[in-house]
């Protein structure tokens, strides 16, 4: 075990253990908040908002398979689709509803009674009733002023209650309005409808994380029901906005596997649950080691290739090529620090161990690692400098890392 510094302890902290090494700054005074929850639930929208990814449609069998995998992942609720869209969504929902899943199945409905009827036919126990709250969107897009919007939501909610379903209210196009204008609509609906929860939605990813944090705090002051946050990633701020919402006390996060969704997509489920666990030591009720399996399977189904450097699931995320990094990793691991050159070990999310590779930026430690890995005998006379130069040359010509066979070709006796 490594020797700790007196003024900088590692063992027993919320930001370090044998599988991770995050930032102690996350837990310092001035960063931590009284509203930071101990747990966050996940409402997964892969089957609904994820299906709005351009060119993507789930078959009935795929919808059921993914729902079962999300149940195994352990999300609190699954937005199984918009039942009025197609009969196969209704059929899949009916079948899933009879399986007694731990995750709650939720239907997505516009503020219309016919949408509610289809959700009832699908045997769903809860519906999200959604409507835009931005006055410009409503007046010019839906021919509805504020009162008409409220009336529509109330009518749809009452219809859902009469069908025996619980109701969550979700306003959309929320963040392109002043907060008080938004609060006025939510306030009226929550006052008159016993909603299960409310959803604050950044439909176009245009609110900064700081603005989201402020809005969540105001919502939590105003409403006693659980509050959820739904965000898109237009400017790459989705994960930052989620963390601000968490610091502000949000109860649940809407997310999708592999970040699928309209335009830039939703915040990725796998990124949310991993960030909560690693960065803030917050539980989400999910089996984080199932992440690799479900993300790979959905990549297979959709044929949408995950970028190799994507957070959490990128193929090359845990590949180490740089010589200085491999050297530091080796030395720190020998001292007893496992997560030295990554914030967490890949086994946390069910992935294979860190993979050292040979390429143009490799060093002598990479060479020694591969000699040992491949069982190549060597002694004090071995030409590390010459071998490294040849590895770099071949890698730069091929513009990729080398295979085991290519390395063996370089080091084979003349």
Rosetta blueprint (number, residue, H / E / L):
1 X L
2 X L
3 X L
4 X L
5 X E
6 X L
7 X L
8 X E
9 X L
10 X L
11 X L
12 X L
13 X L
14 X L
15 X L
16 X E
17 X E
18 X L
19 X L
20 X E
21 X E
22 X L
23 X L
24 X H
25 X H
26 X H
27 X H
28 X L
29 X L
30 X L
31 X L
32 X L
33 X L
34 X L
35 X L
36 X L
37 X L
38 X L
39 X E
40 X L
41 X E
42 X E
43 X E
44 X E
45 X L
46 X L
47 X L
48 X L
49 X L
50 X H
51 X H
52 X H
53 X L
54 X L
55 X L
56 X L
57 X L
58 X L
59 X L
60 X H
61 X H
62 X H
63 X H
64 X H
65 X H
66 X H
67 X H
68 X H
69 X H
70 X H
71 X H
72 X H
73 X H
74 X L
75 X L
76 X L
77 X E
78 X E
79 X E
80 X E
81 X E
82 X L
83 X H
84 X H
85 X H
86 X L
87 X H
88 X H
89 X H
90 X H
91 X H
92 X H
93 X H
94 X H
95 X H
96 X H
97 X H
98 X L
99 X L
100 X L
101 X L
102 X L
103 X L
104 X E
105 X E
106 X E
107 X E
108 X E
109 X E
110 X E
111 X L
112 X L
113 X H
114 X H
115 X H
116 X H
117 X H
118 X H
119 X H
120 X H
121 X H
122 X L
123 X L
124 X L
125 X L
126 X E
127 X E
128 X E
129 X E
130 X E
131 X E
132 X E
133 X L
134 X L
135 X H
136 X H
137 X H
138 X H
139 X H
140 X H
141 X H
142 X H
143 X L
144 X L
145 X L
146 X H
147 X H
148 X H
149 X H
150 X H
151 X H
152 X H
153 X H
154 X H
155 X H
156 X H
157 X H
158 X H
159 X H
160 X H
161 X H
162 X H
163 X L
164 X L
165 X L
166 X E
167 X E
168 X E
169 X E
170 X E
171 X E
172 X E
173 X L
174 X L
175 X L
176 X L
177 X L
178 X L
179 X H
180 X H
181 X H
182 X H
183 X H
184 X H
185 X H
186 X H
187 X H
188 X H
189 X H
190 X H
191 X H
192 X H
193 X L
194 X L
195 X L
196 X L
197 X E
198 X E
199 X E
200 X E
201 X E
202 X E
203 X L
204 X L
205 X L
206 X L
207 X L
208 X L
209 X H
210 X H
211 X H
212 X H
213 X H
214 X H
215 X H
216 X H
217 X H
218 X H
219 X H
220 X H
221 X H
222 X H
223 X L
224 X L
225 X L
226 X E
227 X E
228 X E
229 X E
230 X E
231 X E
232 X E
233 X L
234 X L
235 X L
236 X L
237 X L
238 X H
239 X H
240 X H
241 X H
242 X H
243 X H
244 X H
245 X H
246 X H
247 X H
248 X L
249 X L
250 X L
251 X L
252 X E
253 X E
254 X E
255 X E
256 X E
257 X H
258 X H
259 X H
260 X L
261 X L
262 X L
263 X L
264 X L
265 X L
266 X E
267 X L
268 X E
269 X H
270 X H
271 X H
272 X H
273 X H
274 X H
275 X H
276 X H
277 X H
278 X H
279 X H
280 X H
281 X L
282 X L
283 X E
284 X L
285 X L
286 X L
287 X L
288 X H
289 X H
290 X H
291 X H
292 X H
293 X H
294 X H
295 X H
296 X H
297 X H
298 X H
299 X H
300 X H
301 X H
302 X H
303 X L
304 X L
305 X L
306 X L
307 X L
308 X L
309 X L
310 X L
311 X L
312 X L
313 X L
314 X L
315 X L
316 X L
317 X L
318 X L
319 X E
320 X E
321 X L
322 X L
323 X H
324 X H
325 X H
326 X H
327 X H
328 X H
329 X H
330 X H
331 X H
332 X H
333 X H
334 X H
335 X H
336 X L
337 X L
338 X L
339 X L
340 X L
341 X L
342 X L
343 X L
344 X E
345 X L
346 X H
347 X H
348 X H
349 X H
350 X L
351 X L
352 X L
353 X L
354 X L
355 X E
356 X E
357 X L
358 X L
359 X L
360 X L
361 X L
362 X L
363 X L
364 X H
365 X H
366 X H
367 X H
368 X H
369 X H
370 X H
371 X H
372 X H
373 X H
374 X L
375 X L
376 X L
377 X L
378 X L
379 X L
380 X L
381 X L
382 X L
383 X L
384 X H
385 X H
386 X H
387 X H
388 X H
389 X H
390 X H
391 X H
392 X H
393 X H
394 X H
395 X H
396 X H
397 X H
398 X H
399 X L
400 X L
401 X L
402 X L
403 X L
404 X H
405 X H
406 X H
407 X H
408 X H
409 X H
410 X H
411 X H
412 X L
413 X L
414 X L
